[in-house]
């Protein structure tokens, strides 16, 4: 089976020449793109890159896994899969930053609402 480097896979990131990585295997998804039940955009976003996490997060069916088999064209070379593995290690274990309860937009809206309330209040007097 053909071995690819990450850089090589990354060169196939166009709609008409499209590779994707899943669990260190390389898949050619050019013809599958328009058939994907989840749409083209999600795959195009990961074109030429590692889609393992995204694919698993969706909770794809066994059917989807089988479809994957048919698209297999090769695997990553050892160094490339090692690179992905270290990248993964680096992201696991980092605690997710807790999100701010109010987004800047919400906060801005609140400030304007408060100012309007004060204004209405002062006009009454
Ligand atoms: C190239 C490999 C892929 C194959 C063969 C594949 C296949 C499929 C299949 C067969 C389904 C129908 C539901 C199911 O059987 O689970 C599906 C749904 C879906 N896929 Fe993929 N998929 C691939 C990659 C991706 C990637 C990288 C994403 C990125 C997030 C993604 C996102 C989705 C979503 C969101 C749905 C749900 C669509 C819905 O239920 O409306 N897929 N995919």
Boltz pocket constraint, residues with backbone or C-beta under 6 A from the ligand:
constraints:
  - pocket:
      binder: B
      contacts: [[A, 20], [A, 27], [A, 29], [A, 36], [A, 37], [A, 38], [A, 39], [A, 42], [A, 43], [A, 46], [A, 51], [A, 54], [A, 55], [A, 58], [A, 59], [A, 60], [A, 61], [A, 62], [A, 63], [A, 64], [A, 65], [A, 67], [A, 68]]
      max_distance: 6.0
